[in-house]
Amino acid sequence: MTNEQKIERARQMRKAAMIAAEGYPDEQAAEVPTLYPAWEAGIAVDVDGRYYYEADGKLYKCRQAHTTQADWTPDKTPAMWAVIDVTHAGTAEDPIPASRGMDYVYGKYYRDPEDGKTYLCKREGEEEGGTINLQYLPHEVVGQYFEEAV
Protein backbone atom coordinates (compact mmCIF):
# COMPACT_ATOMS: atom_id res chain seq x y z
CA MET A 1 0.00 0.00 0.00
CA THR A 2 1.38 3.42 -0.94
CA ASN A 3 1.57 6.35 1.47
CA GLU A 4 -1.21 8.07 -0.48
CA GLN A 5 -3.42 5.00 -0.07
CA LYS A 6 -2.64 4.86 3.65
CA ILE A 7 -3.54 8.53 4.05
CA GLU A 8 -6.79 8.04 2.14
CA ARG A 9 -7.65 5.02 4.26
CA ALA A 10 -6.99 7.02 7.44
CA ARG A 11 -9.29 9.79 6.18
CA GLN A 12 -12.04 7.27 5.51
CA MET A 13 -11.64 5.72 8.95
CA ARG A 14 -11.79 9.13 10.63
CA LYS A 15 -14.90 10.04 8.67
CA ALA A 16 -16.56 6.77 9.72
CA ALA A 17 -15.60 7.41 13.36
CA MET A 18 -17.02 10.96 13.19
CA ILE A 19 -20.30 9.68 11.76
CA ALA A 20 -20.54 7.03 14.49
CA ALA A 21 -19.75 9.63 17.18
CA GLU A 22 -22.77 11.71 16.18
CA GLY A 23 -24.96 9.13 17.92
CA TYR A 24 -22.89 8.90 21.10
CA PRO A 25 -24.43 10.01 24.37
CA ASP A 26 -22.52 12.81 26.12
CA GLU A 27 -20.66 10.30 28.33
CA GLN A 28 -19.08 8.63 25.32
CA ALA A 29 -18.65 11.89 23.42
CA ALA A 30 -16.54 13.36 26.23
CA GLU A 31 -14.10 10.47 25.83
CA VAL A 32 -13.40 11.32 22.18
CA PRO A 33 -13.79 15.12 21.89
CA THR A 34 -11.61 15.44 18.78
CA LEU A 35 -14.10 13.39 16.75
CA TYR A 36 -16.44 16.39 16.78
CA PRO A 37 -16.21 19.41 14.55
CA ALA A 38 -13.73 22.01 15.72
CA TRP A 39 -15.28 25.24 16.94
CA GLU A 40 -14.43 28.16 14.69
CA ALA A 41 -15.79 31.63 14.11
CA GLY A 42 -18.40 32.15 11.40
CA ILE A 43 -20.33 28.87 11.51
CA ALA A 44 -24.03 28.40 12.22
CA VAL A 45 -24.55 26.10 15.20
CA ASP A 46 -27.75 24.46 16.40
CA VAL A 47 -28.93 23.66 19.91
CA ASP A 48 -27.30 20.45 21.21
CA GLY A 49 -24.59 20.55 18.52
CA ARG A 50 -21.28 19.41 19.98
CA TYR A 51 -18.01 21.12 19.12
CA TYR A 52 -14.42 20.62 20.17
CA TYR A 53 -12.72 23.82 21.32
CA GLU A 54 -9.01 23.28 20.74
CA ALA A 55 -7.90 26.25 22.85
CA ASP A 56 -8.90 24.47 26.07
CA GLY A 57 -9.24 20.90 24.79
CA LYS A 58 -12.87 20.60 25.90
CA LEU A 59 -16.03 19.42 24.22
CA TYR A 60 -18.97 21.83 24.35
CA LYS A 61 -22.67 21.49 23.62
CA CYS A 62 -24.53 24.43 22.12
CA ARG A 63 -27.30 25.82 24.35
CA GLN A 64 -28.57 28.50 21.98
CA ALA A 65 -28.55 28.45 18.18
CA HIS A 66 -26.36 31.20 16.75
CA THR A 67 -23.57 32.00 14.33
CA THR A 68 -20.24 31.81 16.08
CA GLN A 69 -18.09 34.90 16.42
CA ALA A 70 -14.42 35.24 17.28
CA ASP A 71 -15.21 36.97 20.58
CA TRP A 72 -17.96 34.47 21.53
CA THR A 73 -15.74 31.48 22.24
CA PRO A 74 -17.29 28.60 24.19
CA ASP A 75 -15.11 29.21 27.24
CA LYS A 76 -16.25 32.86 27.40
CA THR A 77 -19.98 32.51 26.62
CA PRO A 78 -21.46 29.99 29.06
CA ALA A 79 -25.00 31.11 28.22
CA MET A 80 -24.44 29.68 24.73
CA TRP A 81 -22.21 26.68 25.51
CA ALA A 82 -22.16 23.92 28.13
CA VAL A 83 -19.00 22.01 28.89
CA ILE A 84 -19.36 18.25 28.50
CA ASP A 85 -17.22 16.51 31.11
CA VAL A 86 -18.29 13.13 32.36
CA THR A 87 -14.91 11.50 32.86
CA HIS A 88 -14.90 12.14 36.61
CA ALA A 89 -16.99 10.41 39.26
CA GLY A 90 -17.86 13.61 41.11
CA THR A 91 -16.72 12.16 44.42
CA ALA A 92 -14.43 13.85 46.91
CA GLU A 93 -11.64 11.59 45.60
CA ASP A 94 -12.41 12.27 41.91
CA PRO A 95 -14.04 15.71 41.64
CA ILE A 96 -15.35 17.08 38.36
CA PRO A 97 -13.35 20.04 36.97
CA ALA A 98 -15.64 23.07 37.31
CA SER A 99 -16.26 25.50 34.46
CA ARG A 100 -18.46 28.52 34.05
CA GLY A 101 -21.72 27.63 32.36
CA MET A 102 -21.68 23.96 33.19
CA ASP A 103 -24.54 21.89 34.52
CA TYR A 104 -23.75 21.14 38.15
CA VAL A 105 -25.33 18.14 39.85
CA TYR A 106 -26.44 18.38 43.47
CA GLY A 107 -24.53 15.89 45.60
CA LYS A 108 -21.40 15.85 43.39
CA TYR A 109 -17.99 17.31 44.09
CA TYR A 110 -16.23 19.84 41.87
CA ARG A 111 -12.65 21.15 41.72
CA ASP A 112 -12.48 24.91 41.20
CA PRO A 113 -9.77 25.79 38.65
CA GLU A 114 -9.10 29.20 40.18
CA ASP A 115 -8.45 28.27 43.81
CA GLY A 116 -7.77 24.53 43.42
CA LYS A 117 -10.21 23.63 46.18
CA THR A 118 -12.92 20.98 46.10
CA TYR A 119 -16.55 21.90 46.67
CA LEU A 120 -19.78 19.96 47.18
CA CYS A 121 -22.77 21.17 45.15
CA LYS A 122 -25.50 21.47 47.76
CA ARG A 123 -28.52 23.66 48.27
CA GLU A 124 -31.22 23.47 50.89
CA GLY A 125 -34.44 22.13 49.42
CA GLU A 126 -32.74 20.51 46.41
CA GLU A 127 -32.44 16.76 46.02
CA GLU A 128 -29.28 14.90 45.08
CA GLY A 129 -29.13 14.25 41.36
CA GLY A 130 -30.93 17.46 40.44
CA THR A 131 -29.04 19.82 38.15
CA ILE A 132 -28.51 23.53 37.85
CA ASN A 133 -26.63 25.54 35.27
CA LEU A 134 -24.42 28.20 36.81
CA GLN A 135 -22.36 30.90 35.15
CA TYR A 136 -20.10 30.93 38.21
CA LEU A 137 -17.28 28.86 39.64
CA PRO A 138 -17.92 27.15 42.99
CA HIS A 139 -15.81 29.54 45.08
CA GLU A 140 -17.95 32.44 43.81
CA VAL A 141 -21.21 31.00 45.15
CA VAL A 142 -20.19 29.29 48.39
CA GLY A 143 -23.13 29.28 50.78
CA GLN A 144 -25.64 29.47 47.94
CA TYR A 145 -24.87 26.43 45.77
CA PHE A 146 -21.64 25.01 47.19
CA GLU A 147 -19.86 24.24 50.39
CA GLU A 148 -16.13 23.75 50.67
CA ALA A 149 -15.19 20.10 51.11
CA VAL A 150 -13.06 19.41 54.13
Backbone hydrogen bonds in HBPLUS format (Angstrom, degrees):
<---DONOR---> <-ACCEPTOR-->    atom                        ^
c    i                          cat <-CA-CA->   ^        H-A-AA   ^      H-
h    n   atom  resd res      DA  || num        DHA   H-A  angle D-A-AA Bond
n    s   type  num  typ     dist DA aas  dist angle  dist       angle   num
A0006-LYS N   A0002-THR O   2.95 MM   4  6.27 154.6  2.01 149.5 156.9     1
A0007-ILE N   A0003-ASN O   2.88 MM   4  6.13 158.8  1.92 152.4 157.7     2
A0008-GLU N   A0004-GLU O   2.97 MM   4  6.16 159.8  2.01 145.3 150.9     3
A0009-ARG N   A0005-GLN O   2.89 MM   4  6.06 155.9  1.95 145.9 152.8     4
A0010-ALA N   A0006-LYS O   2.93 MM   4  6.16 157.1  1.98 147.5 153.6     5
A0011-ARG N   A0007-ILE O   2.96 MM   4  6.25 153.9  2.03 148.6 155.6     6
A0012-GLN N   A0008-GLU O   3.01 MM   4  6.29 158.2  2.06 149.2 154.6     7
A0013-MET N   A0009-ARG O   2.91 MM   4  6.19 156.4  1.97 150.8 157.5     8
A0014-ARG N   A0010-ALA O   2.92 MM   4  6.14 158.9  1.97 149.0 154.6     9
A0015-LYS N   A0011-ARG O   2.94 MM   4  6.15 160.5  1.98 149.1 154.6    10
A0016-ALA N   A0012-GLN O   2.97 MM   4  6.20 159.3  2.02 147.5 152.8    11
A0017-ALA N   A0013-MET O   2.93 MM   4  6.17 155.1  1.99 147.3 154.3    12
A0018-MET N   A0014-ARG O   2.85 MM   4  6.10 154.3  1.92 151.7 158.8    13
A0019-ILE N   A0015-LYS O   2.98 MM   4  6.23 155.1  2.04 149.0 155.5    14
A0020-ALA N   A0016-ALA O   2.99 MM   4  6.21 162.0  2.03 147.5 152.4    15
A0021-ALA N   A0017-ALA O   2.90 MM   4  6.06 150.9  1.98 144.3 152.5    16
A0022-GLU N   A0019-ILE O   3.25 MM   3  5.46 143.6  2.39 101.6 111.3    17
A0023-GLY N   A0020-ALA O   3.22 MM   3  5.98 152.3  2.30 118.0 123.3    18
A0024-TYR N   A0021-ALA O   3.02 MM   3  5.08 161.8  2.05 107.6 113.5    19
A0028-GLN N   A0025-PRO O   3.04 MM   3  5.61 119.8  2.42 115.4 128.1    20
A0029-ALA N   A0025-PRO O   2.96 MM   4  6.15 167.3  1.98 157.1 161.2    21
A0030-ALA N   A0026-ASP O   2.92 MM   4  6.01 157.6  1.97 155.6 158.1    22
A0031-GLU N   A0028-GLN O   2.97 MM   3  5.33 144.1  2.10 107.7 118.5    23
A0032-VAL N   A0029-ALA O   3.04 MM   3  5.43 149.3  2.13 109.6 118.4    24
A0035-LEU N   A0032-VAL O   3.08 MM   3  5.85 167.9  2.09 126.6 129.8    25
A0036-TYR N   A0033-PRO O   3.24 MM   3  5.89 165.1  2.26 118.7 121.4    26
A0052-TYR N   A0037-PRO O   2.85 MM  15  6.02 159.6  1.90 147.1 153.6    27
A0039-TRP N   A0052-TYR O   2.79 MM  13  5.70 162.9  1.81 147.6 147.4    28
A0042-GLY N   A0068-THR O   2.88 MM  26  5.04 160.6  1.91 111.7 118.1    29
A0068-THR N   A0043-ILE O   2.86 MM  25  5.43 161.6  1.89 153.0 149.9    30
A0045-VAL N   A0066-HIS O   2.83 MM  21  5.63 172.7  1.84 171.4 172.4    31
A0066-HIS N   A0045-VAL O   3.16 MM  21  5.63 147.2  2.27 141.5 151.0    32
A0049-GLY N   A0046-ASP O   3.00 MM   3  5.45 157.9  2.05 134.6 135.7    33
A0048-ASP N   A0062-CYS O   2.79 MM  14  4.94 172.7  1.80 144.8 142.4    34
A0062-CYS N   A0049-GLY O   2.82 MM  13  5.29 159.4  1.86 150.2 157.0    35
A0051-TYR N   A0060-TYR O   2.86 MM   9  5.37 154.4  1.93 148.4 157.1    36
A0060-TYR N   A0051-TYR O   2.86 MM   9  5.37 167.4  1.88 153.3 157.5    37
A0053-TYR N   A0058-LYS O   2.90 MM   5  5.60 176.2  1.90 173.2 172.7    38
A0056-ASP N   A0053-TYR O   3.26 MM   3  6.13 146.8  2.38 122.5 128.1    39
A0057-GLY N   A0053-TYR O   2.88 MM   4  5.72 126.4  2.17 144.2 158.1    40
A0084-ILE N   A0059-LEU O   2.85 MM  25  5.56 164.7  1.87 161.8 156.7    41
A0061-LYS N   A0082-ALA O   2.78 MM  21  5.15 156.0  1.84 147.2 155.5    42
A0082-ALA N   A0061-LYS O   2.86 MM  21  5.15 160.6  1.89 147.0 153.6    43
A0063-ARG N   A0080-MET O   2.61 MM  17  4.82 177.7  1.62 138.1 138.2    44
A0072-TRP N   A0069-GLN O   2.87 MM   3  5.13 165.4  1.89 119.0 122.3    45
A0076-LYS N   A0073-THR O   2.92 MM   3  5.36 152.1  2.00 115.1 124.1    46
A0077-THR N   A0073-THR O   3.08 MM   4  6.18 122.5  2.43 152.4 168.1    47
A0080-MET N   A0077-THR O   2.92 MM   3  5.61 153.2  1.99 120.3 128.1    48
A0081-TRP N   A0077-THR O   3.14 MM   4  6.33 139.3  2.31 143.5 154.8    49
A0090-GLY N   A0094-ASP O   2.87 MM   4  5.67 141.6  2.02 168.6 156.5    50
A0109-TYR N   A0090-GLY O   2.69 MM  19  4.75 162.0  1.73 121.1 127.5    51
A0094-ASP N   A0091-THR O   3.13 MM   3  4.98 129.9  2.40  93.1 106.5    52
A0096-ILE N   A0109-TYR O   3.00 MM  13  6.32 167.4  2.02 140.8 137.1    53
A0111-ARG N   A0096-ILE O   2.83 MM  15  5.93 155.0  1.89 135.6 142.5    54
A0098-ALA N   A0111-ARG O   2.91 MM  13  5.65 174.4  1.91 151.4 149.7    55
A0101-GLY N   A0134-LEU O   2.73 MM  33  5.23 138.1  1.91 137.9 145.8    56
A0134-LEU N   A0102-MET O   3.32 MM  32  6.21 155.9  2.38 164.4 160.8    57
A0104-TYR N   A0132-ILE O   2.73 MM  28  5.33 162.6  1.76 162.0 156.2    58
A0132-ILE N   A0104-TYR O   2.88 MM  28  5.33 149.5  1.98 148.2 157.6    59
A0108-LYS N   A0105-VAL O   3.16 MM   3  5.77 153.8  2.23 140.6 139.6    60
A0106-TYR N   A0130-GLY O   2.84 MM  24  5.50 162.8  1.86 161.2 166.8    61
A0129-GLY N   A0106-TYR O   2.93 MM  23  5.37 167.4  1.94 140.8 140.7    62
A0107-GLY N   A0121-CYS O   2.82 MM  14  5.58 172.1  1.82 156.4 156.6    63
A0121-CYS N   A0108-LYS O   2.97 MM  13  5.77 172.6  1.97 166.9 167.8    64
A0110-TYR N   A0119-TYR O   2.75 MM   9  5.24 155.5  1.81 151.8 160.4    65
A0119-TYR N   A0110-TYR O   2.75 MM   9  5.24 158.4  1.79 152.2 159.7    66
A0112-ASP N   A0117-LYS O   2.88 MM   5  5.61 165.1  1.90 170.8 171.1    67
A0116-GLY N   A0112-ASP O   2.82 MM   4  5.21 135.9  2.01 143.6 153.9    68
A0149-ALA N   A0118-THR O   2.89 MM  31  5.58 171.0  1.90 142.1 143.2    69
A0120-LEU N   A0147-GLU O   2.84 MM  27  5.36 164.9  1.86 161.7 162.4    70
A0147-GLU N   A0120-LEU O   2.96 MM  27  5.36 145.4  2.08 142.2 153.3    71
A0122-LYS N   A0145-TYR O   2.79 MM  23  5.38 147.1  1.90 128.9 138.7    72
A0126-GLU N   A0123-ARG O   3.04 MM   3  5.58 161.3  2.08 140.2 140.7    73
A0130-GLY N   A0127-GLU O   3.16 MM   3  5.83 162.9  2.19 135.9 139.3    74
A0140-GLU N   A0137-LEU O   2.92 MM   3  5.54 149.6  2.01 121.7 131.0    75
A0141-VAL N   A0138-PRO O   3.06 MM   3  5.51 156.3  2.12 114.2 121.2    76
A0144-GLN N   A0141-VAL O   3.09 MM   3  5.45 157.4  2.14 123.5 129.2    77
A0145-TYR N   A0141-VAL O   3.02 MM   4  5.89 171.8  2.02 168.5 170.3    78
A0143-GLY N   A0146-PHE O   2.81 MM   3  5.78 167.5  1.83 166.4 163.2    79
